[in-house]
């Protein structure tokens, strides 16, 4: 990997000592990933040590607020919630 190119794209300035240091570190990282790439991995999916069940309820319609009720305690304009200006 070219540390100078990475530094340029990140818009950071590195000293020659930092470039040398980071070059060595990036080489070690690349070596670690190449070792991972060489591992034989089965096609079996990963598992979770504990059974995970989604804690969901049935989607059932219930009572809702009318527009007037929903807007009764909020600042509104023309039947819509009114919020602060962003720009």
N, C-alpha and C positions, 0 to 999 in steps of 0.2 A: 504494500500500500504506500501511496505517496503522501507523506505527512504534510508536505508543503502545499499540495493541492487541497487536502482536507482543510488545512488551516486557512487557505485562501478562500475557499467556499464558505467557511464559517466566519470569515472576516476577523480572524484573530492573528496577532503577530507573535511568532515564536522565535526564540533565540536558537542558535545552532545547537547548543547543549540540549534544549528542550526537544528540538527536532530529532536528535540522536536518541534521546531517552524514549520519546514516544514511538519512534520507529521500532525500537527493540520490543516495547510493550505490545505494539500492534502485531508484530511477528509472532509473539507468544500467543496472542489471542487467536490469530489465524491458525496456528498449529493446533490449539485446543479444539477449534471447530473442525479442522480436518480429521482429527482423531474421532470426534463424534460422528462425522460423516462415514467413517469406516466401520462403525458398529453394525453388527447384524441385528436387525430388529424384526420381530415377528409381526404378522399382520393382525395380531389380537388387539382389540381395543383396550384402552386403559380402564381401570376400575376404580371405584371409590371404596375405601375400607369400610365405610358405614353406608347402609342403604339410605339413599336420599329420596324422600317423597316430597313432591311439591305440596305446599300447604295452601291449596286453592279451594275456593268454594264454588258452588255452582253459580253461574251467571243468571240471576233472576231479576226481573224488573221489579222495581219498588217505587215508593212515593218519591217524587222529586219536587223541587221548588218551582214555583212559577217565575217568570222573568221579573215580575214586580217584587216578589219576595227576595229573590237573589240580589236584586239591585237596591233593596230598601236601605241597607246600611253602607252603601258604597257610593262614591261619586260616579255619576253616570251622565251620559249624553246620548240622546236619541235611542235609548234602549240598550246601550252598550256600556260596559265598564270603561271608565276614563282613567288613564294612568298618566304619569308625568311624561313630559316630552323627553325624547332620547337625544335628539340633535337640536 
